[in-house]
Amino acid sequence: MLNLKTHFLSNFKVSATKIAIPVCIALSTLAQLSNAQTAVKNAGLKTPEGFSATILASNLGSARHLVVTPQHDIYVRLARPVNGKGTLVLHESDGKAVVKSGFGNYGGTGIYIKNGYLYDSSNEEIFRYKLNAQNEVINPNAPEKIVTGLISRFQHETKSILVDDNNNIYVNIGAYLNSCQEKDRQRGSMGVKGCPLLDSAGGIWMFKTDKPNQQLGDGTRYATGLRNVVGLDWNKQDNQLYVMQHGRDQLHDIFPDMYTVKDNANLPAETMYALKKGANAGWPYIYYDPIQHKEMVAPEYGGDGKKSTTEYLEPAAAYPAHMAPNGLLFYTGNQFPEKYKNGAFIAFHGSWNRSPEPQAGYFVVFQPFKNGKPTGQWEVFADGFSGSAAQTASGRAEHRPCGLAQGPDGSLYVTDDSKGTLYKITYKKS
Amino acid sequence: MKPFLLTLFVLFSTHIIFAQVKKAPAHKPVASKNRIEISSASKASMTNGQAIYSQSCVSCHQPDGYGVQNMNPPLIKTSYVLGDKTRLITILLKGLSHQEIDGNMYQNVMPSHDFLTDQQIADVLTYVRNSFGNKASAVTEPEVKALRAKK
């Protein structure tokens, strides 16, 4: 390759006008063609046979969760407002989605539509907006404030939301510590007895949808022992709330005598839980080992890397450590093949705490379900968001999948909160 | 193709070739960027510093020193790393949380690393100040010792 280049360059010097220019044109044309092809081909993603991906919009901002209406409007939540708009309204037609408006001068993650209202969240509050018959926000400047004053202390501060059929709104309040140590993330620092932050964080809280200005005390702690949840959805088959927990970080950094670098990269699983009221998933007292399938006692709370317990809610499914599940969607559409029906898509935002081991994630996974329960091995559904294998390994990903939504025709929508890309994945029978 | 477009095309193509010709020799200095040319950063200090970095820093700040967007700050050419040594040493001794760093906020805390010896802190900071494209004076053991004594 190098030789060829040198040869080519020396040719260029010898007879620049006669040989080089036509060659340049040919090369340049080829390069442009292949660039155009790779840029467009399946939106840069790898999807299973019969599926295809397109980019509906780009550079939206830090696009988090989203909803798609039957009228093909797409509401996208931005982590930080762009031009004073924290929620964008796009309209999709002819394979493109164009921003038609925006509202709400607050960034955040959560967004949900139910019974004629659009709900969205900042990192401290939840709002709702009345919708008209076309699912358009009637008065974007006058939301009702449903919940206020939720804890937001830098770590795990985003609030994901969901509304059930009984006018209850569920919100994740993430723990603002990694493992409830006396000194957060400090080597050797032990766990605070009773982890008092669980009173106001590290769980899912439930509020009423129709009561203004509710504070923490007005809500119910629906489930506890959840370090941080970003992806959540209602499983209609077994009629309960499912959440994806971000497992703990830094086993090796904090307890280097107990855990190797590899242990840290592999042991503290990302977990899916099926929640019922009163559930306790065990953080910070345990982490889930996806290899042994055991609830391991956390080293901050007397664990030695071997002690396990069965005291807490068993995960419905477990995934490799640190991949950061940020979106969960139960697929109820009819467009995709039968095996996808009522199964779960999970958007893994991608890891950082596997370092110095290669990073992982940056893809959308499919978890098969049968009769409302996960069955069988998860599989990678859409990959390639990072740009290349090297970008996945280094964590310098181009795009990072975050939110998932189902369109009216059963298509799957994926946001990327790194570059603000909106993807649509469709299936066509061959 | 129209003649005008063709000319543009040719100009563009030759530009690419010339850019390549120009770029080729420029490769060398880029490669040597990682070489240590600071006299005050001794080889031993750099080697020890690298070992400590891989043990205590790499999981947050990453092997390439880029950190993690919104979570852990980068160590590349930031005023915190290249600037005042007193501030930098103090961060290792006492930790840091939720301070704006060169215009950005980061979610995770920097825990105290006071379990490292004075020499280890000097070495790892010397390593960080002279890696990832950084170039700054070494941090010495007496400098760390003096600050630790101050408390």
Chai-1 contact restraints between the chains, C-beta under 6 A:
chainA,res_idxA,chainB,res_idxB,connection_type,confidence,min_distance_angstrom,max_distance_angstrom,comment,restraint_id
A,I21,B,V10,contact,1.0,0.0,6.0,A-B,restraint_1
A,C24,B,S13,contact,1.0,0.0,6.0,A-B,restraint_2
A,C24,B,T14,contact,1.0,0.0,6.0,A-B,restraint_3
A,C24,B,I17,contact,1.0,0.0,6.0,A-B,restraint_4
A,I25,B,S13,contact,1.0,0.0,6.0,A-B,restraint_5
A,S28,B,S13,contact,1.0,0.0,6.0,A-B,restraint_6
A,F154,B,H98,contact,1.0,0.0,6.0,A-B,restraint_7
A,F154,B,Q107,contact,1.0,0.0,6.0,A-B,restraint_8
A,Q155,B,Q107,contact,1.0,0.0,6.0,A-B,restraint_9
A,D184,B,V109,contact,1.0,0.0,6.0,A-B,restraint_10
A,R185,B,V109,contact,1.0,0.0,6.0,A-B,restraint_11
A,R185,B,P111,contact,1.0,0.0,6.0,A-B,restraint_12
A,Q186,B,P111,contact,1.0,0.0,6.0,A-B,restraint_13
A,Q186,B,S112,contact,1.0,0.0,6.0,A-B,restraint_14
A,R187,B,F115,contact,1.0,0.0,6.0,A-B,restraint_15
A,D253,B,S59,contact,1.0,0.0,6.0,A-B,restraint_16
A,W352,B,V68,contact,1.0,0.0,6.0,A-B,restraint_17
A,N353,B,S59,contact,1.0,0.0,6.0,A-B,restraint_18
A,S355,B,V58,contact,1.0,0.0,6.0,A-B,restraint_19
A,S355,B,S59,contact,1.0,0.0,6.0,A-B,restraint_20
A,S355,B,Q62,contact,1.0,0.0,6.0,A-B,restraint_21
A,P356,B,V58,contact,1.0,0.0,6.0,A-B,restraint_22
A,P356,B,P63,contact,1.0,0.0,6.0,A-B,restraint_23
